[in-house]
Amino acid sequence: MDIGGILIWLLVGAVAGFLADLVVGGIGFGMLGDIVIGIIGGFLGGLIFNLLGINTGNSLLWDIVVAFLGAVILLLILKAVRRT
């Protein structure tokens, strides 16, 4: 993977993690945490979309949407685990 690909991963992760953090209610992992949540959310969202048979193509916008949805699911799970 080249440096451009890594920067795209970081950008998608940051945007998706930040937006998911806003939607879920501010768990407060900070910028680095948002990037990590967004990247993990991208994997989770990609897995979910793949299992549902939804092909999102190769678009930066769809990458952000998929990562955002996965990050929201991940943050909701983390929020539920933190309560117990």
FENGI-V725115 format. One record per pair of residues at least 24 apart in sequence whose C-alpha atoms are under 7 Angstrom apart, sorted by sequence separation. I is the first residue (numbers start at 1). J is the second residue. D is the distance in whole Angstrom. If there is no record, write none. Layout:
BEGIN
i=I j=J d=D
i=I j=J d=D
END
This chain:
BEGIN
i=13 j=37 d=7
i=14 j=38 d=6
i=42 j=66 d=6
i=45 j=69 d=6
i=10 j=35 d=6
i=13 j=38 d=4
i=42 j=67 d=4
i=45 j=70 d=4
i=12 j=38 d=7
i=13 j=39 d=5
i=41 j=67 d=5
i=44 j=70 d=5
i=41 j=68 d=7
i=39 j=67 d=7
i=42 j=70 d=6
i=38 j=67 d=6
i=41 j=70 d=4
i=42 j=71 d=7
i=9 j=39 d=7
i=38 j=68 d=7
i=41 j=71 d=4
i=40 j=71 d=7
i=38 j=71 d=5
i=41 j=74 d=6
i=37 j=71 d=6
i=16 j=64 d=6
i=20 j=68 d=6
i=24 j=72 d=7
i=19 j=68 d=7
i=16 j=67 d=6
i=17 j=68 d=7
i=20 j=71 d=6
i=24 j=75 d=7
i=12 j=64 d=5
i=16 j=68 d=4
i=20 j=72 d=5
i=24 j=76 d=7
i=17 j=71 d=6
i=16 j=71 d=7
END
